[in-house]
Amino acid sequence: MKKQLLWGMLLLVAGFSSCQKDSFKPVNDESGKGKSTKVNVVQPTYTYADLALQPRQPGENFDTYKGIWSGQEVKVIGTPVWNQAAYPTLLNGIPATGASYDVYSNGNLITASTGVGQDFFALTVGVISGLEWGTKFREDLKKYETAVAAYDPSTSPPPVPSPGTFLPNTLYKDATSYTVTGKLIRVTTGSHWALATVDYPTPAPSNQVITNDISFIKDDIQYSLKTSGNTIIGVSLINGTTPPYTQIPAKGASGTCIAVDQENYNINVTIILTNGTVVNYQGAAWGGV
């Protein structure tokens, strides 16, 4: 009798152990079918870092933000702006402009420029070669602007030129120094301002209202057009695409512009210079946000 009872208990324990093993099998385990389920774990490479609003110091009448970018403390000063007509709803990635930039460490250098309606920057950690790579950053940004200006959606295949193609996340790196690039965006977290990698996606605008300047280059002259809705109402222009620039006086401009996306436009404009010269242009332009 004892042997029969002991044998029954062993069978019960073995059965319970078998149930335990089966209950912990992965749900997607298809090894019995000669396959295995793969899970897509690829994450986007683009990121952003929130900026924190700092308390104003005695005598200050401006805002200061601080953020950590590439492990360094970056200071953003002023009141950035964005195209509220095109982006009335707060979204991550809205392009922003109008700030000034600095770093808290004397060993670092930050170079900032505005291109295609947005602030871009290059942060060099370590002063070696900092000025050299600041110059390269501006040259690359100018190439991006030129590519956008030359893009014609009616004849050029997509995609539209993107800053990530011309401004790599890391411009330069060696054992003693490195330079990384980024841009200013508006976000839903923190202070609603952030520093992002240059490839952070820009959301599509909610409408096609244009409130800022749009620009194009023709015969090495840069034209900056004032707009109201889809109507061109004014112009300023400079001679040359690299410094030193020369201002060219103009009487005015008239024409129309149609948004292709958040950064690119098709325009048809007539510009009259002070000396009576008439410039007609029909094609691509950029900016507006």
C-alpha positions in Angstrom: 0.0 0.0 0.0 2.8 2.4 0.9 4.5 1.6 -2.4 1.3 2.4 -4.4 0.8 5.7 -2.5 4.4 6.7 -3.1 4.1 5.8 -6.8 0.9 7.9 -7.1 2.6 10.9 -5.5 5.5 10.7 -7.9 3.2 10.6 -10.9 1.4 13.7 -9.5 4.6 15.6 -9.1 5.8 14.7 -12.6 2.5 15.8 -14.1 2.7 19.1 -12.2 6.3 19.7 -13.3 5.2 19.0 -17.0 2.4 21.6 -16.7 4.8 24.2 -15.3 7.2 23.8 -18.2 4.4 24.1 -20.8 2.9 27.2 -19.1 6.2 29.2 -19.5 6.6 28.6 -23.2 6.9 31.8 -25.3 3.6 32.7 -26.9 5.2 33.1 -30.3 7.3 30.0 -30.1 7.0 28.2 -33.4 10.1 26.1 -33.1 8.0 23.0 -33.6 7.1 24.2 -37.1 10.7 24.8 -38.0 10.4 28.6 -37.7 10.9 31.3 -35.2 9.0 34.6 -34.8 11.1 37.8 -35.3 10.2 41.0 -33.5 11.0 44.3 -35.1 13.1 46.3 -32.5 14.5 48.9 -34.9 14.2 52.4 -33.3 14.5 55.8 -35.0 18.0 57.3 -34.9 16.7 60.9 -34.4 16.2 62.3 -30.9 15.7 65.6 -29.1 16.7 67.0 -25.7 14.4 69.3 -23.7 15.4 72.8 -22.8 14.7 74.0 -19.3 13.8 77.6 -18.6 16.2 79.2 -16.1 15.3 81.8 -13.5 16.0 85.3 -14.6 19.0 87.0 -12.9 18.8 90.6 -11.5 18.7 93.0 -14.4 17.8 90.4 -17.0 14.9 91.2 -19.3 15.3 88.1 -21.5 14.7 84.3 -21.2 17.5 81.8 -20.9 17.1 78.0 -21.5 19.6 75.2 -20.6 19.8 71.8 -22.2 22.2 68.9 -22.4 23.4 68.2 -25.9 26.0 65.5 -26.6 26.8 65.5 -22.9 27.5 69.3 -22.8 25.5 72.1 -21.3 24.1 74.4 -24.0 22.5 77.8 -23.4 19.7 79.2 -25.6 19.0 82.9 -25.1 16.0 84.9 -26.2 12.4 84.2 -27.3 12.3 81.7 -30.2 9.4 81.9 -32.7 7.7 79.5 -35.0 5.0 79.8 -37.8 1.9 79.7 -35.7 -0.3 80.0 -38.8 1.1 76.8 -40.3 1.4 75.1 -36.9 -1.4 76.2 -34.6 -1.3 72.9 -32.7 1.7 72.1 -30.6 3.6 69.1 -32.1 7.1 67.6 -31.8 9.4 68.8 -34.5 7.9 72.2 -35.4 10.8 74.2 -36.8 11.9 77.2 -34.7 14.1 80.2 -35.2 15.3 83.4 -33.6 17.4 82.3 -30.6 21.1 82.9 -29.8 23.3 80.1 -28.5 26.2 79.7 -26.1 27.9 77.0 -24.0 28.7 77.0 -20.3 32.2 75.6 -20.7 35.0 77.7 -22.1 36.4 74.5 -23.7 33.5 74.2 -26.0 32.2 76.2 -29.0 28.8 76.4 -30.6 28.1 77.9 -34.0 24.6 78.7 -35.1 23.0 79.8 -38.4 19.5 80.2 -39.8 18.7 78.3 -43.0 15.5 77.4 -44.7 13.5 79.0 -41.9 15.1 77.2 -39.0 18.0 77.5 -36.5 20.8 75.0 -37.0 23.9 74.7 -34.9 27.3 72.9 -34.7 28.6 72.1 -31.2 32.4 71.5 -31.0 33.5 69.8 -27.8 37.2 70.8 -27.3 38.5 74.0 -28.9 40.9 72.2 -31.3 39.7 72.7 -34.9 36.5 74.3 -33.5 36.6 77.4 -35.8 37.5 75.2 -38.8 34.5 73.0 -38.3 32.2 75.9 -37.7 33.2 77.2 -41.1 32.5 73.7 -42.6 29.1 73.7 -40.9 28.1 77.0 -42.5 29.3 75.8 -45.9 27.3 72.6 -45.6 24.2 74.6 -44.6 24.6 76.8 -47.6 24.7 73.7 -49.8 21.5 72.6 -48.3 19.8 76.0 -48.9 21.1 75.9 -52.5 19.7 72.4 -53.1 16.3 73.4 -51.7 16.3 76.5 -53.8 17.1 74.5 -57.0 14.5 71.8 -56.2 11.6 71.8 -58.6 8.9 69.4 -57.6 7.5 69.4 -61.2 10.7 68.0 -62.7 12.8 66.6 -59.7 12.0 63.2 -58.2 11.3 63.1 -54.5 12.3 63.3 -51.8 12.8 67.0 -51.2 16.4 67.8 -50.0 16.7 67.3 -46.3 19.1 68.8 -43.8 20.3 65.4 -42.6 21.7 64.8 -46.1 23.9 67.9 -46.0 24.5 68.2 -42.2 25.5 64.9 -40.8 24.9 64.4 -37.0 28.7 64.2 -36.5 30.7 66.5 -38.7 34.1 65.6 -37.1 35.5 63.4 -34.4 38.9 62.4 -33.2 40.6 61.5 -29.9 40.6 65.1 -28.6 37.7 66.9 -30.2 34.4 66.3 -32.0 31.6 68.4 -33.6 27.9 67.5 -33.7 25.1 69.2 -35.4 21.5 69.9 -34.4 18.5 72.2 -34.8 16.0 74.0 -32.6 12.4 72.6 -32.5 9.2 73.1 -30.6 7.9 70.1 -28.6 5.1 69.0 -26.3 7.4 68.3 -23.4 9.4 70.3 -20.9 9.5 74.1 -21.7 8.2 73.3 -25.2 11.6 74.0 -26.8 14.3 71.4 -27.5 17.5 70.7 -29.4 17.1 67.9 -31.9 19.2 66.0 -34.3 19.2 67.5 -37.8 17.2 64.5 -39.2 14.3 64.9 -36.7 11.2 64.9 -38.9 9.3 68.1 -39.5 5.5 67.7 -39.2 3.3 68.7 -42.1 1.7 72.1 -41.7 -2.0 72.3 -40.9 -2.6 74.9 -43.7 -0.7 76.7 -46.4 -0.6 80.2 -44.9 2.8 81.8 -45.2 3.7 84.5 -42.7 7.5 84.8 -43.0 10.0 85.4 -45.8 10.6 82.9 -48.6 13.8 83.0 -50.6 15.3 81.9 -53.9 18.7 82.4 -55.6 19.1 83.5 -59.2 22.4 84.4 -61.0 24.2 84.5 -57.6 21.7 87.0 -56.1 19.6 86.0 -53.1 16.0 87.2 -53.1 14.0 87.4 -49.8 10.3 87.9 -50.5 7.7 89.2 -48.0 4.4 87.4 -48.3 0.8 87.8 -47.1 -1.0 84.5 -47.4 -0.3 83.4 -51.0 0.5 86.9 -52.2 4.1 88.3 -52.6 4.1 91.9 -51.3 7.8 92.9 -51.0 11.4 92.0 -51.6 14.9 92.6 -50.4 18.0 91.2 -52.1 21.8 90.9 -51.7 24.5 90.2 -54.3 26.5 87.0 -53.7 26.0 83.7 -51.9 29.1 84.0 -49.7 30.3 86.9 -47.6 30.9 89.8 -48.1 27.3 90.6 -49.2 26.2 93.7 -51.0 22.7 95.0 -50.6 20.8 95.7 -53.8 18.1 98.3 -53.7 14.6 97.4 -55.0 11.3 99.2 -55.5 9.1 96.2 -54.8 7.7 92.9 -55.9 4.4 91.3 -56.8 3.3 87.7 -57.5 2.0 84.5 -56.0 3.4 81.6 -54.0 2.0 78.1 -53.5 3.3 75.8 -50.7 4.5 72.4 -51.8 5.2 71.3 -48.2 6.4 72.9 -44.9 9.6 74.2 -46.4 9.2 74.5 -50.2 7.2 76.7 -52.5 6.4 77.3 -56.1 6.4 81.0 -56.9 5.7 83.4 -59.8 7.1 86.8 -59.1 8.0 90.1 -60.8 10.7 92.2 -59.0 11.4 95.9 -59.9 14.8 97.2 -58.9 15.5 100.9 -58.1 17.4 101.3 -61.4 14.4 100.2 -63.4 15.5 96.6 -64.1 12.7 94.0 -64.0 13.4 90.5 -62.8 10.9 87.7 -63.5 11.2 84.4 -61.7 9.0 81.3 -61.9 10.1 78.2 -60.0 11.1 76.9 -56.6 11.7 78.8 -53.3 12.2 77.8 -49.7 11.6 79.1 -46.2 8.3 80.4 -44.9 8.4 78.6 -41.5 
